[in-house]
């Protein structure tokens, strides 16, 4: 459910903004939450999770972020074909929690190795 930036999501949700999308940046927008600028700079593993039927944040944006991250050990991507924006834990059920648990355990293992 990661998005590349607020302006990118705004254009998806309100296509009428497409002609003026260049204006949806700083300084006109105070917070653009540009994850596509931040994620490549992170130096720790990231778990990317997305519902492929997400009606708010297109799954392609999450895939874009994954493609730009540093792919440190432990970084993972997982999609849920039948989940939307807010129902991944419900639709994914046990699989979702297994993925989350596995990711958190891998972080603990990486931390132990680093010590």
N, C-alpha and C positions, 0 to 999 in steps of 0.2 A: 504494500500500500504506500510505497514511497513515490513521491512525485518529484519531477525534475525542478520545477519552480512554480510559484503561484501564477505568474503570467502564463506559463504553459498550460496549467490546469484551467485558468480563466477562459482561454481561447477554446478549449475543448467543451467546457460547460456552456459558454456563450459564444457560439461561432460568429455572431454579429460583430464581435470585437476583433476579428481577424484583420480587417483593414487598418486598425490602429494598434495592433499588437506591439509595434515598436515603441509605443508610448507607455506600455505597461512595465516600465523599468524605473530604476532610481533616476532622478530624484522625484518623479511623479508618484511612484509607489514607495511608501516608506519601508515596508518589509516585503521583499520578493522571495524570501526563503529559498535561495538558489542552491538546492541540494547538489545540482550538477557541478557547482563550483567547489563545494565543500567535500563531498565524498571522495574525490581523488586524493585529497590531502590527508585523509584519516589513516592512522597507523595502527589500527586494530581490526580484527575480523568483524564482519557485518553479516547479519542474517537478513536476506531479502525474501519477503513473503508477499504473495499477491494472489488475489482472486481473479481468474481470467474473465469473469463476468462483471468486473468492477465498473460501475456506472458513473463513478466520479473521477477516479484517476485511471487513465488508460494503462493497462499492463505494460504497454510498450515503454512507458516512462520508467517503470521499475527496471525493465531490462536494459534501458539506456544507462541507468545509474550503475547497475551491476557491471556493465561493460566498461565503465570508467573507473571503477574502484580498483584498488591495488591487489586484489586477490591474495591477501595474506592467508597463511594457513588458518583454517577454520571458517573462512568466508564461504557462505553457501547461498544458493538461490532455490526457492521452492514455489511452485505455482499450484493453485487449486482450481481445476477446470470448471467446477460448478459453483464457486463462491463469488460473491460480489464484494463490495467495499467494506461493509461492516459485519459480514457473517462468516469470515474465514474460520474463526474458532468453532463456530457451530457446525458449519458444513464440513470442515476438515476433521472435526471431532478428535478422536484419539490420535490420528495421524498428525494433526497440528501440534498437539501437546507433546507427542513423541519427538517431533522435529525441534521444537523449542527446548525441550529437556536435553536432547542430544547436543544442541548448539551450546547451551549453558555449561554442560559437562565438558565439552571440548575447550571452552574458555578456561575452566578451572584447571584442566590438564596442561594447557599452554602456560598458564601462570605458574604451575608447579615446576615445569621444565625451565622456566626463566629464572627461578630462584636458585 
